[in-house]
Amino acid sequence: MKNSLNRIASFAIYGLMLTALSSCEKHDFFDENAITGNIGPQAYWEVGSSTVSAGSNMSFVIQYYSTAAEIDHSEVWYNITETQEKSVSCPWVTTFTYSYNSITSEEKRIAQKIQEYPHALAVWSDSLHTYTFPGAFPVSGTLKPFAWVKPVVFDSTRMNTYFGTGYMQHFKDSLYNLMKYADFKNMLLGMSLIDNFSLYTDSTFDINSNGYVYHFPKDVNGNTPVPNAIYNLYNTIAFDRLIESPSGYNVEFKRTYFLEARMRVYDTNNVYGTTVSKKIDIN
């Protein structure tokens, strides 16, 4: 009986060992939590604002410490992203709203080192248990925002530069394909390009509204195509007249920049730790 009990106990222990080994294969907590590679300095910083003027300095305060090696120096790194906003609209159409709006962003400069700070600038804080110092880094004056908004004088060269060659004709063609009888009437009469629009007008009585619906004359298939004379008149209209309004030309182009900055803190082994990234708009 005693031998039988010993055998049962042995099997139980063996089973526990197998379970433990199986568990280790699935959940190796050492591998999951171990930090591989060199340990760099720990760093934290705050910048003076979320915006900065081009050509000025951005202030900051940094705190850091190291448990592996002595601190050597710190550096500010940042990349530059350009954002372009474009908008064009035609005020002459009445049956719909025709406008073009676009916002695009592109990284114009990858992250680069901007400035270096020696560790000698820092002082130890007993209350924070870190080294700390205030500093600042420069922002280029070439990153100043630019805007061309509702100009009173139209500039076709700027239009081609900001919107691309061929854009004006594309806008004009796309607008034409969407225009209805009422849009052509409002535009051509408003621009004083035609004296008697009734020459190109026909009407149909609508029993639902108990009134007449005005349109271009019907063809043999019952359609109401734009008359050739109206088409030819539209083609004589320059792009700038299509976007002209009493307060200026309905075109906007805005170019702005923002930077994403980090600090790197290096130790004497040339291992560095980084702060969180700070997004800063440039005005």
DAPE-V224666 format. One record per helix or strand of 2 or more residues. SS is the DSSP state (helix for helix, strand for strand). FROM is the first residue (numbers start at 1). TO is the last residue. If there is no record, write none. Layout:
ss | from | to
SS | FROM | TO
SS | FROM | TO
//
This chain:
ss | from | to
helix | 2 | 26
helix | 29 | 33
strand | 42 | 47
strand | 51 | 52
strand | 57 | 65
strand | 71 | 90
strand | 98 | 118
helix | 119 | 121
strand | 123 | 125
strand | 130 | 138
helix | 141 | 143
strand | 146 | 149
helix | 156 | 163
helix | 167 | 178
helix | 181 | 190
helix | 197 | 200
strand | 202 | 206
strand | 211 | 215
helix | 228 | 235
helix | 239 | 242
strand | 244 | 245
strand | 248 | 249
strand | 251 | 267
strand | 272 | 274
strand | 278 | 282
//
